[in-house]
Amino acid sequence: MKAQIVRIGNSRGIRLPKTLLQEAQLGNEVELHAEPGRILISKSAKPRAGWSEAAQRMREREEDRLIDPSTPTQFDKDEWKWR
């Protein structure tokens, strides 16, 4: 499908047909990336999307342990009251 680049105020843009947007499953916010000879439009990713599910899977596989033993800091020794 071809489209024309048109002037929109001081900027330039293209009009995307509704059916094309629906087929691509894009919402109102997208991410743009420029590469030589093309501009890529992708679905906007939410920060930390999927982290909760990944943490749950790690817990189920018992992969959520600390790698190194904890090391007390000066704060732990002086200000935090160990019991």
C-alpha positions as CSV (number, residue, x, y, z in Angstrom):
1,M,0.0,0.0,0.0
2,K,1.3,3.4,-0.9
3,A,0.6,6.7,1.0
4,Q,1.5,10.3,0.4
5,I,3.5,12.3,3.0
6,V,1.4,15.5,3.7
7,R,2.0,18.7,5.5
8,I,0.3,18.8,9.0
9,G,1.0,22.3,10.5
10,N,4.8,22.6,10.6
11,S,5.3,18.8,10.5
12,R,4.8,16.2,7.9
13,G,2.8,13.0,8.3
14,I,0.8,10.2,6.6
15,R,-2.8,9.1,7.0
16,L,-3.2,5.4,8.0
17,P,-6.4,3.7,7.0
18,K,-8.4,2.4,9.9
19,T,-8.4,-1.2,8.6
20,L,-4.6,-1.1,8.5
21,L,-4.4,0.1,12.1
22,Q,-6.9,-2.6,13.2
23,E,-5.0,-5.3,11.4
24,A,-1.7,-4.1,13.0
25,Q,-3.5,-4.0,16.4
26,L,-2.1,-0.5,17.2
27,G,-3.7,1.7,19.8
28,N,-3.5,5.5,20.2
29,E,0.1,5.5,21.3
30,V,2.9,4.0,19.2
31,E,6.7,3.9,19.2
32,L,8.6,5.2,16.2
33,H,12.1,4.1,15.1
34,A,14.0,5.5,12.1
35,E,16.3,3.4,10.0
36,P,17.9,4.3,6.7
37,G,15.1,4.2,4.1
38,R,12.3,3.4,6.5
39,I,10.3,4.4,9.6
40,L,9.1,1.6,11.8
41,I,5.8,2.0,13.8
42,S,5.3,-0.4,16.7
43,K,2.9,-1.0,19.5
44,S,3.9,1.1,22.5
45,A,5.3,-1.1,25.2
46,K,4.3,-0.4,28.8
47,P,7.3,-0.2,31.2
48,R,7.8,-3.4,33.2
49,A,5.0,-5.2,31.3
50,G,5.0,-8.9,32.2
51,W,7.3,-8.5,35.2
52,S,4.7,-9.7,37.6
53,E,4.0,-12.9,35.6
54,A,7.8,-13.5,35.2
55,A,8.3,-13.1,39.0
56,Q,5.5,-15.6,39.7
57,R,7.1,-18.1,37.3
58,M,10.4,-17.6,39.0
59,R,8.8,-18.2,42.4
60,E,7.1,-21.4,41.2
61,R,10.4,-22.7,40.0
62,E,12.2,-21.6,43.2
63,E,14.5,-19.3,41.2
64,D,13.8,-16.3,43.3
65,R,16.7,-16.8,45.8
66,L,19.5,-14.3,46.4
67,I,22.7,-15.3,44.5
68,D,25.1,-14.0,47.1
69,P,24.6,-13.8,50.9
70,S,23.6,-10.4,52.1
71,T,26.4,-8.2,53.5
72,P,25.6,-5.9,56.4
73,T,26.3,-2.2,55.8
74,Q,27.4,0.4,58.3
75,F,23.7,1.5,58.5
76,D,22.8,-2.1,59.5
77,K,25.5,-2.1,62.3
78,D,24.9,1.4,63.7
79,E,21.3,2.4,63.1
80,W,19.2,-0.7,62.5
81,K,18.6,-2.6,65.6
82,W,19.3,-6.3,65.0
83,R,17.5,-8.5,67.4
